[in-house]
Amino acid sequence: MTLAPAPHVTLLDGFCLHLPDAADGRRLDDLPRGVQRLVAHICLTGRPPRSAIAGHLWPDVPEEHAHGSLRSTLWRLQKTVPGLVEASAGCLALADGVRVDVRELDDWARRVRDPRSCLTEVEVPEAGLLGELLPGWYDDWVLLERERLRQLRMHALEQVAQRFAGAGRYGDAVQAAYAVVRAEPLRESAHRTLVSVHRAEGNVSEALRAYAQFRALLADELGVAPTGQMERLVEGLGVPAARRGDVAATPR
Amino acid sequence: MSEDRSGTLLVRVWLEGGTEHFRARVSAVASDAPDEDRTVAVASSPREVLDAVRGWLDDFTGSRSTTD
């Protein structure tokens, strides 16, 4: 039996709703903002009670007004995309089978953390390399989730880079490490991962170059030197001892 | 036209190399430029973070001294 293609909601890099079962496989990224916020909130919170949704989405108005706004927005959603959300008296939830990129990211990170998962189960999904959650949205419930996902993704990418390197998939490992470096250029653990992947592949010059670039960045941005962990990683690779640790002694 | 009088400042902190190396990135989320956080400061000590936050608040409220 073949399952019908399910709607797919993407929240990373911006809101979009893909409806593969429509005749034109349409893509909805121009839903009214209120409808987008309702769908996004349900995607991020699972099966929230109506009262919680109303409070989060309309925090600055009286409760009765917020509930009225929720009913109105839900009506517009059901009219525009019937069947996406299941509404009961007490709560709202996505219909069975609806896919959400954030949930896929969560599932992937869980597999990465699980030492029993095999390499094919931790391939980096598209969601692992996309941008931030709902950029330009300032609601507290978005900001907190954005930071959680950002940390989740960085840790998972570092772990998966190490696993790829251990399996000899150095190219994939380097790409995963660079994705973390792009997310936070000052994050040393990402640079250490990159250096260690180059070392594992036997590319001493690449390892030294990655080290030197990070060291220069730290000196330029913070006026400090890499930590001892990074220095130990490049020991024996030909970095002059005089060069290591001399930044901290330089007046800023 | 109404002027937006709200702001969001995001302080990300972490430790490198165990616990001895403090790092921080202070970013402003501006409603008039929503696509990307704007880095206000990067810091290697809590005091630098406090200075950056104080400077941002002074700018926001318009109370920064002209001699700064």
HADDOCK unambig.tbl for C-alpha pairs under 7 A between the chains (distance, minus, plus):
assign (segid A and resid 135 and name CA) (segid B and resid 34 and name CA) 6.67 0.50 0.50
assign (segid A and resid 135 and name CA) (segid B and resid 35 and name CA) 5.76 0.50 0.50
assign (segid A and resid 136 and name CA) (segid B and resid 34 and name CA) 4.15 0.50 0.50
assign (segid A and resid 136 and name CA) (segid B and resid 35 and name CA) 5.55 0.50 0.50
assign (segid A and resid 188 and name CA) (segid B and resid 16 and name CA) 6.67 0.50 0.50
assign (segid A and resid 221 and name CA) (segid B and resid 42 and name CA) 6.95 0.50 0.50
assign (segid A and resid 222 and name CA) (segid B and resid 42 and name CA) 6.89 0.50 0.50
assign (segid A and resid 222 and name CA) (segid B and resid 43 and name CA) 6.16 0.50 0.50
assign (segid A and resid 222 and name CA) (segid B and resid 44 and name CA) 6.22 0.50 0.50
assign (segid A and resid 227 and name CA) (segid B and resid 17 and name CA) 5.66 0.50 0.50
assign (segid A and resid 228 and name CA) (segid B and resid 17 and name CA) 6.83 0.50 0.50
assign (segid A and resid 229 and name CA) (segid B and resid 17 and name CA) 6.00 0.50 0.50
